[in-house]
Structures are given as structure tokens and as C-alpha cells.
Amino acid sequence: MSWGTELWDQYDTVAVHTQKGVDFCERFTNFLKERSHIEFEYAKNLKRLVKNYQPKKKDEEEYGQFSWARAFWDLLKELHDLAGQHEVIAENTQGNVMKDLSNLIQDYKQDRKKELQEGAKIQEQLKASLAQLEKREKQYEKAFREAEKATDAYRRADADINLSRAEVEKHRNNMMLKSQQSDDCKNEYASQLQQTNQHQHEHYHTHMPQVFQRLQNIDENRIDKMKSYIKQSADIERNIIPIINTCIDGMVKASDSINAVEDSRSVVNKYKSGYPIPSDIAFDDLSNSQVPDGRNGNTLTTPKNLNLEKGSVRQTVSGGKSKKRTGILGLFSSSKTNVTRSDDPKEDFSDLPPSQRKKQLLKKIDSIKKEITRETAEREGMLKMKDVYVQNPALGDPNSLDKKIEENGEKLDSCRKELSKFVSYLDDAEGKKSTTSLAVSDDSLSRSTSDGSVNRDPNIIPPPPSIQQPNNDVYTSIPDDDELHSPDEFEDPEILEQYPVIGTCRALYSFTAENEGSVTMEENEEMSVLEQDQGDGWTRVRKKDEGEGFVPTSYIQIHFFDQDEV
């Protein structure tokens, strides 16, 4: 249906209807604006919630090994991602739908205004034509009546015998004039009538239908665009549903990762002291504690100072002052002489239970090894840079790196001393006799030659590592299932074959093996590195003939495959 033919007489109604379309578009824009605001606020509140429950560093250290805590933190991450998707809904709604809708409203208003102005102009033209027709009609009517009056006057004068001929002629001339004026007005009225009918026909059959049709097209375009925008807003949300489902799947996966058995095992590993369970307390038989009376030879029972077996509890049965507990039970005594507490942890972690102490020592040793690896990689880089400067002085002064290389050597010496010290602490914690030498030459790496190479004395060779047997101490902690080996503990030949290759090395000097566990090498011989120097001056290598053993670290130049792992 066409508005031009069906609504030809409803111009004002059509104008009001199109204005309602503008109002609806603006209302839909406000709806999208408020919807976006709600999505932004929801995402903001979700992110604030996630932030409030994010684990602090202390919480990560305290609960990070438990699956339930990790699952909850994974849930927070997924919730944060889900909040981000609601931000995407709001951003896409504002950036796409609302922007296009605003452009539509602006264009719709302009086109509507233009067509309404055109329609008003056409209507004014028709009104002007009708007004002119009415004017011509009134002029013709007035002239016709005057002509009739003039004709009647002439007829009366011509019939009156008392009037002179001159007066009769005067009436006749007036009649002729009025009749001519009436005819002229009649012709003008007829011409105007024809023009007005033409204008009216064009108005209702051409001009106004065109205006109505354009208004109809504009309104239908608005409706189609509204349909597209509503669908687009729905598609925006539909497109992020798979991502939201992925976030929800992540939450479900986090819940599935919770393992009560593993958490129970983690509790044991975290809080296990390593102390053995106390043995049964021996029965204190007072009847056997009789001494002879010096006066009459009788025996007296003395309940004081009862001597029990070594390592057991000494105490009195008379309610007197309890003496110091020794042996295992002394660990649980509240006497200040037995346990010295301090707010600051000791360097060797000796204030911790054996099992926890070993874990802290292994963690510290691993940290020092990573620091040594970093410093070693930095040193190799500086030496390579110096070689480049030596070969091409235009790139830089080789001597400018000497100070940095020297400082790097001092750091390495310090780290190796620290590593040696903590390895000895670990040996002590495991009840082993330490074989790691704590004495590292102060200038072993800090003194560099003018060409950047390290001064090495081939005659000074530390002894190679040897296999150590742990002693059977009553205070030795019970090892954990996942306990690592100490850095200087060596396994049997079957396990040695499992050492991965972590780098390559080249012999700077010849070396003849004189001790068990070391291997002979020739100058410039290429070998594979199996184990890094643990601070004792020896590096485990594998020769091309598959022979394995230790060589002095100061005799070789090492290149590690992965500088991020020890």
C-alpha cells in the first residue's frame, strides 16, 4: 500500500506518526545506553570482587600447594575473564549499535523535515490557487450584478418618454460598459478556475503522493534499521556466549582439579616435623631404690635423684621440682634452657623441624644456583662482547668491560661460597659428613687478565666429590617421599646414565685423572656437560667415548643450552 493514495488527506496525521518514529528511536537509544551502563557496572563490580579476593603473596606461599586454594584462584581468573566479556557487550553496543542508531536518527530527522517542508510548500501553492479562484469568482459575481443593474436602468430609461435622448444614450453606454466588464471578469474567473483545477489535480495525484511516498520510504528504512540494530545487539551477546561458556568450563575444570587425597598429602609435607615418635616411658620402680641406713644397717627408700636409662626422663615422684628432660622428650619441654626462640629465623634454618629445614635449604640452594646461572650467562656475554671489541676496536673499547667482568667474578665467587655454605647446612640436616669445601679462593674469578680471560692455576685442583654415607643419628629426620637428593650426593651407575646433557664444554688445559670419579681430558677436547659445578670446583662431563666423570671447572670453558635452568 502507498501512503500517497491511501492517506492523501492525512498529511498532518502522517507528520505526527513520523515524529513518533523519531521518539521511539531516541527511546531505544536511551535503552541501549542504560543497558551498556548496567553491563559496565556489572563487570566493574565483578572485577572489584575478584580483586578483593585475589590471593596476596603471603596467601600464595601459605595455601599455594593445596588444590582447593588453586581451584579457587583459577575460578577468580575465569570470573575476571567473564567480567571482561560483559565489558565487550557494553563496548560493542556503544561503539556499533548506538553509534549507527544515532546516525540513523539524525538522518531520519533531516529527511523528515525536508519532506514535510516540501509538503507544506505544495499545500501553500494549492491554497494560493484556491484563494485566487475565489477572488476571481467574487469579481465576476460583482461585475455580473452591476451589468444586470445597468441593463435594467437602460430599459427603464428607454421606456420613459419624459427622458431626453441624451440621457437614454448615457444609460445605454453604461450598460455596454458594465456588460463588457462582466464578460472580462467571467473570462478571468474561467481561466483561474482552469488553473486551479490543474493545480489541484497535480497536488493530489502527483506532488503530494510523491511526498507521502518519500516519507513512507524513510519510515520503512527506519523500521528496517531498527530491526537490524535489535538483531545486532542480540548477536553481540550471542557471540560472547561461547567465551562465557569457556570461562564456566574453566570454573568446572578448576573444581574437578580439587583432590582431597593430594591435599592431605600436602598437609603432611608442609607441616611434618620429621621428629620420630617418642618411645614408651619406662616404669619407675621405687622399690628398687633402697640405700642402707648408716646408723642401724636398715635400708631407706630415697625418692630423690632416681637415675633412669640414658636418654629417658629424670624426675621426682614427691611432687618436687622437675629436672631437665633430655633425649627426644626434651624437644617438647617448655623450659627456656631447652628451646631458644627468636623472632628472626636462623640462617641455616636450624630453628625449624628437620623436614621443614631441609625443604627451606633446598629452596635456598636452588635460588643460589639460579643466581649463579644468571651471573655466568652475563659473564659469558661480556666476554663475547670483549672478544668482538678486540677484533673490531671501532665498535668499542675492550678495556671498558674489565671492571664489569671483575665485579661479575666477585659476585660469582660470593654466590659459590654461599652455595657451598648451604650445601654443608643440608649435609648437616641430613646427618652427613660434609665434603663440600667452604673455602673458595677470593680471587678465583675476580682476577681477570687484560684480555678478559680468567687467571687459572692448573696446579691448584680441589679434590673430586666422593660418595658419602649418612650416619645413623637418633635425631636424623625421617625423609619425605618427594625429598630431593643433596647437591653433592651421587647415585649408582644406573642412575648416572639418566643425567641429561645441559651444555657443552671445551678443555682449556690437559688433565690427568688421579682420583676416583674424575676423568682424563686433553687440551681443546670437546665434551658434554651433565651437571653444573655445585660449588666444589668440579663439573660432571661426558666424553665422546661415553666416559663420564668429574673434571676441574677451572680447566674448561662451558656453554649451557638453557641459561634459565640449573
Sequence and secondary structure as in RCSB ss.txt:
>XXXX:A:sequence
MSWGTELWDQYDTVAVHTQKGVDFCERFTNFLKERSHIEFEYAKNLKRLVKNYQPKKKDEEEYGQFSWARAFWDL
LKELHDLAGQHEVIAENTQGNVMKDLSNLIQDYKQDRKKELQEGAKIQEQLKASLAQLEKREKQYEKAFREAEKA
TDAYRRADADINLSRAEVEKHRNNMMLKSQQSDDCKNEYASQLQQTNQHQHEHYHTHMPQVFQRLQNIDENRIDK
MKSYIKQSADIERNIIPIINTCIDGMVKASDSINAVEDSRSVVNKYKSGYPIPSDIAFDDLSNSQVPDGRNGNTL
TTPKNLNLEKGSVRQTVSGGKSKKRTGILGLFSSSKTNVTRSDDPKEDFSDLPPSQRKKQLLKKIDSIKKEITRE
TAEREGMLKMKDVYVQNPALGDPNSLDKKIEENGEKLDSCRKELSKFVSYLDDAEGKKSTTSLAVSDDSLSRSTS
DGSVNRDPNIIPPPPSIQQPNNDVYTSIPDDDELHSPDEFEDPEILEQYPVIGTCRALYSFTAENEGSVTMEENE
EMSVLEQDQGDGWTRVRKKDEGEGFVPTSYIQIHFFDQDEV
>XXXX:A:secstr
  HHHHSTT HHHHHHHHHHHHHHHHHHHHHHHHHHHHHHHHHHHHHHHHHHT   HHHHHHHTTSHHHHHHHHH
HHHHHHHHHHHHHHHHHIIIIIIHHHHHHHHHHHHHHHHHHHHHHHHHHHHHHHHHHHHHHHHHHHHHHHHHHHH
HHHHHHHHH TTS HHHHHHHHHHHHHHHHHHHHHHHHHHHHHHHHHHHHHHIIIIIHHHHHHHHHHHHHHHHHH
HHHHHHHHHHHHHHHHHHHHHHHHHHHHHHHT  HHHHHHHHHHHH              GGG EEE TTTS EE
E  SS    TTS    SSS       GGGGGG   TTT    SS  TT TTS HHHHHHHHHHHHHHHHHHHHHH
HHHHHHHHHHHHHHHH GGG  GGGGHHHHHHHHHHHHHHHHHHHHHHHHHHHHTT    S     TTTTT B T
TS B   TT              TT     TT    TT    HHHHTT    EEEEESS B   STTB  B TT 
EEEEEE   SSSEEEEE TTS EEEEEGGGEEEEES TT  
